Amino acid sequence: MTQAVPFRWKAYGGLVTAASWLHYAVLSRFSNSDEGGAAWFNKRLSPALPQAATGRRIWIHAVSAGESKVAELLRQRLLALDPTLSVVLSATTYSGYARVRAIAGDASSFIMPLDTLEAQRRILETVRPDLLVLVESEFWPAQFAAAQAAGVPVVVVNATMSPRSFARHQRNRAVADRTLAKAQRIYAQDEAIAARYAELGVPGERIEVIGNLKLVPLSSAPAAGKDASPLVVFGNVHRDEIERLAPAMAELRTRRPDIRLVLVPRYPGKIPGEVLSASFGAELAIVDSEAAIAGAGGLVWLDEMGTLSKLYARATIGVVCGTFSPIGGHDLSEPLHLGAASVYGPHVERQKPLHQALSAIGCAVQVGSAGDLSQVLVGLLEDAPRRRQMIEAFRSVADQATTRLDALATSLVAEVGN
């Protein structure tokens, strides 16, 4: 028998649906992000869900592609500890869903529907998880209400809380009381973040600082061999950054004509070739496969999904984009995981804890603007000892983070075993 939905939840669901339509169908056209669109709104209205598992199941939700790295790391550990577990992944954005789908397959991944009580109840009734794990910082009232009613505990891993988010939660304490304050456990990235959760009403005994899990490598396998000639890879390039990066590319090609520059867009196939050629010049080669890079010259745009990690593994230096315009950044440590020095721009609002962790150990370089890139990159290319020192320092910290991740996975397996 279908449980009735109280009027207040129907009203809330109506507001969420209307606001989501406005965001996806209208406002996303004018934003810096390429996420969104009416088609994605329609997919989120009633997505297909995995069927119930016969044994214990953990549901991990990662909002976007950045959070899905932690979801993948955690899923690896959970299944290694207990192969009888079922682990399903979900994501909110289409880039996030593309990644969790690649990780877990259609049978164990799904698109997060809008936060209405009906939709969240449908997930819990269909998927039947024993534990819900949220990655980082997105909290929704209907999701928490449905989980509580179903008796499914919620934990938050790699938890973040920026000063801006903290101020927003302080202004809307009712939302914090209905969501994060009800989490059974919050595993925070650092002490400052833990203090913000405590101030918002989460009991101190439910909060534990475990560091930033994005420092953990996805694989312990050795990185692929580096290219013989210097390779600089610009990863996750956004359209808004092209005009700022183009002069730096021209200067680099003048100062070091021996290096190869490869740009990998955040969303392959989204930027017309004429726009790219107008910015980077006739020298730019636009290719759609990694294999085509070899004969494409010294300045290449790679329009292929899923190849960035392969390019970082071949690179001398990885430049993390999404940081040269007010986007907020992507995984700043990804080049370091794959044996390349990491350089990024000033806009790291979404990556503050990771930026602070990398800066504290001196294993990455932040530039003040795209105009500083040429000088910094040439300096790093000519200083192999410094690059090795940066990568070795990062690996030491990554080993510590791996130990913490393993302990977290053990505790979650024990939780669903009780």
N, C-alpha and C positions, 0 to 999 in steps of 0.2 A: 504494500500500500504506500503510495507516494505521500510523504510528509508535507503538511501545509507550510507555506512560506509566510511568515508574519508580514504585515503591511510595511513596517519600517525597513525590512530587508528587500521587499519589492521596490520600494521607493529608492533605496540605495542602489539596487541593481539597475534601475532605470537611469539613474544619474551616471553610473559607471559606463553603461552602454552608450548613452548620448555623448559623454565626454570622450570616450574612446573613438567613436565615429568621427567626431570633430578633429581629434588628434591625427588619426590615420588618413582620413579622406580629404581633410582640408589643410590643417596646420603643418603636417609633415612635408608638404610641398615647399614650404618656405623655411624649413629648418636646415641646420648644418649637417644633419644626419641623413643618410640615404635609406634609413629604416622607414617602414610605414607603407601607406598606400591602402586604398579601399579593399583591394584583393586580400591583403593580410588581415584586415579587420574581419572580413567574411570568414576567413579560415579560423579565426579565434572565437567566432560565435558558437560553433559546435564541432570541435575537432574530434577525430577518431581517437579512441583510448585503448591502451593495452588491456588484454583480458586478465582476470584475476589469476593469481599464482596459487599453486597447491600448497606451498610452504610459506616461510617467512619472506616478507618483502620490504625493501627500503625504497622510498621515493625521494629522489634528489632533484631539486628545482634550481636551475641556473638561468638567470634572466637572459643573458646575452652570451656571445661567443667568449668574452673574457672570463666570465664566471664558469663557463663550461669546462675550462681547463681544470679547475679544482674538482668539479663533478667527475671528470674523467679519472683524475688521480685517486679520488676517494673510491670510486667504483672499482678500480683495479685492485686496491688494497682489500676492500670488502670481499670481493669474489675470491681473492687469493686466500684469505683467512677462512672463508666458509663457502665452498663452491655450491652448496645447496641453497644459498640465498638467491633471491630474485632482486635485481636492482633495476629500477626504471628511472629514466631521466626525462625532464621536461625543460622547456625554454619559452621565453616570452617573445623574443625578436626572431625574425626569419633567419638571420645569420647565426643566432644561438641555436635555433632548431636544426639548421643544416649541420652544425657540429655535433649536437647530441645524437642526431639520427645517424651520423657517420660512426659515432662511438658505439651506440647500443643497438642500432638497427630498428626497423619499423616496429618489431614486436615489443620493444622495450623503451620506446621513446614517444613523446607526444608534444603537441603544441599546447601551451598553457591557455585555457579559455579565459574569457573576461572574468573579473572577480564578482560574480553574482553568487548568491547562496545556492541557487539551483545548480549552477555549473560546478561549483566546488563539491556539493553533495554528490553529483554524478561521478566525479573523479573518485571520491573515496568509496562509493558503492561499487564502482566498476573495477578500479585498480586494487582496492583493499590492501593498502600498505599497513605495515606495523609501526612504521616510523617515517616522519616527513623531515627531510633535511633541506634547509634553505641556505643557499650560498650567498654570503655577503650582506645585502642590505635592503632588499625589497620585501615589504610586509603589507599584506592586504587583509582587511577585517573579515570578509566572508570566508577566506581560506582558513584563517585561524578559528573562526566560529564553527565551521564545518568539521575541522579536525578535532576540536574539543568535543563536539557532540558525538563524534564517532569513536572517541577514546584513543585517538592517534596522537602521541606526543610529538612536539615540534622542537627541533634543535636548529641553531644557526651556526654555520661554520665559516671560518675566515671572515668573521663579522667586521664590517666597517661602519663608521658613523662620522661623516664629515661635520665640521662646525656648522655648515649650512643646513644639513639634514637635522642635526641636533636642535638648531634654533626652530626649524619647522615643527619638529615633534614637541618642543616645549610650548609652542603656540597652540598645538592641537593635542593636548594630553589625552583626550578621549580616545584618539586613534592609537596612541602608544599603549594605553591601558588595555585596549582590545586586541593588540597584536604582540609586540615584542615583550611586553611585561608578562605575557602568558607562555612564553617559550620556556621549555623545561631546562634548556642549557644554551648558553651563548659562548662560543669559542672566539674570543676577540683577537684581532691582529696585534694590538699593543695596549699598554696601560692607559693611555689617554682615551682610546676608544672604549675600553672597559669602564672607565670612570663615567663616560657619557651615558652608557647603558644603565649604570647604577643610579645616576641622577634622574633618569627617566622612569625609575621605579622597578627595575629588575633587581631582585634580591642578590646580594653579593655572593652568596653560596652557589648561585646558578651561573656565575660568570667565571670563565677561565681564560687567561692569556696564553695563546699557543703560537703567536707569530704569524707571519704571512705565508700561507701554504702555496702561493704562486712561485715561491722560491724553489719548490721541489721540481726536479726534472721529470718530464713525462716518461722517459725511458732511461734505463741504465746502460743501454747499448752505446758504444763509442760513436762519436759523430762521424759523418762521412768525410772523406778526404777533402781538404781545401783545394780550391782552384790554384793552379800554378801562378797565374797572374793575379794581382790584387782585385778583389771583387767587393763592391760596396752595395748592399741591398737596402732599399728603402721600402719598409714593410707597412702595409695598411694605409696607403696614401689616399686621402680624401680629396674630392674635387676642389674644395675651398683652399687647399694647400698648394695647388699646382703653381699659381702665379708667384707664390713666395719661394717655392723650391727651384723654379726654373733658372733664376740668375745664379744660384749656388751651383747648379749642375754645369752651367756654361763655364763658370770660373774653375770648377774642378777639372773639367775636360781640358782647359787651357793649361792649368798648372801640372796636371798629371795625366797626360794623354794615354799612358800605359794602363790606366785602371779601367775596369768595366763597371758601369753603373746600371743596376737593374731596379726598376720601380714596380712594386706589386700593389695594385689598388686594393682598398678595403672591399670594394664590390666590383669584381671583374665584369666587364662588358657594359658598364653603366655610363662611361664617359666617351663621347664620340671621338673618333680618330682625328677629325679636323680640329677639335679643341686642343687635343694633345700636341698635334703638329704645330699649331699656332703658338703654343707656349714654349715647347722644347726645340722647335726647329726641324728642318728636313732630316737631320742626322738621326732622329729618334726612329727606332724600329719597333713596330707594334707586333707582337707575336702572341700565339694562343697556346703554346706548349713550352714546357721547360726545355725540352730537347732542341727547340728552335733557337735558343739563346746563343748556342755555340757559334753560329755563323751570322749573327745579327748585328755585329759591330759593338761599339763601346757604350752606347746609350740605348737601353731596351725597356720597353713597357710590356709586362707579362700579364696578359688578360686570361689567367687560368685560376680556377678555384682550387684551394687545397695544396698549393705548392710553396707557400711562404717558408715553412719549416725546412723544406729541402734546400731552399736558397740560402737561408741563414746558416745551414750546416756547411755550405760551400764557401761562405763569405769570410772575408777578413774583418769587416765591420758591418753591423746591422744598425740602420737608422730607423728608430721606431716613430712612425708618423701618427697622425691624429693628435700630434703635440705642437704643430706649427700653426694651428688656428684653434679657436675656442671649442674644441671637441672634447678634450679631457684626457686623451691618451688611450693607449692599449697596453698590452703586457710588456712592460719595460725590460723585463728580464729574459724574454724569449731568445734574443740573439746570444746571450751569455750561456743559456742552457745548451746551445748548439755550437759553442766554441768560438763565437764571434764577439768582438767588443761591442758594447751598446752605447749608442748616442741618441739623444732625443731633445725635443724643443721645450719651450717654456710652459706649455699648457698641459699640465699633468693633474688637473683637478680630480679626475676619477681614479688616479693612481697614486694619490698622496702617500699612503703608508708604504707602498712599494718603492716609490721615489726616495722616501726618507731612509728606508732600509738599505737601498743601494748606495745612497750618498754617504751613509755612516761608515761603510766599509770601503768606499772609494773605488767601486768596481764598475761605475758607469759615468758618462759625461753628459751633463745637461748644458745645452747652449742657450744663450739669451734670445736668439732669433735665427731665422734661416740664413740671415746675412753672415752669421759667424760660422756656418757649417764648413765652408771650404777650408778655412785656416785650421779648424779643429780636426777635420778628417785627414788633411795632409799631415798634420803633426802626428796623429795616431798611426797612420800608414808608415811613417818613417821611424816609429818607436816600437819595435817588436817586443822588447823587454817589458815595456809598460802594458802592452796589450796582454801579454802572458800573465803579468801580475794581477791585472783586473780579473781575468778569467779564473785564475787559481783562488783568489780571494772569494769570488762568488761561489765556487764549488765547495769551499769550506763551510760557508753559511748554508748552502743548499743541503749539505749532508745533515746539518743540525735540524733543518726544517723537515727533512725526510723522516728523521726519528720521531718528531712531534706528530707528523701525519700518521705514521704507523701506530702510535699510541692512541690517536683519535679513532682510527678505524677499529682497533681492538675494543675500545669502549662502546662504540656503536653496535658492534656485533653482540657484545654482552647485553646491551640494552634490549635488543629484539629477541635475545635468547631467554630473557626473564619471563 
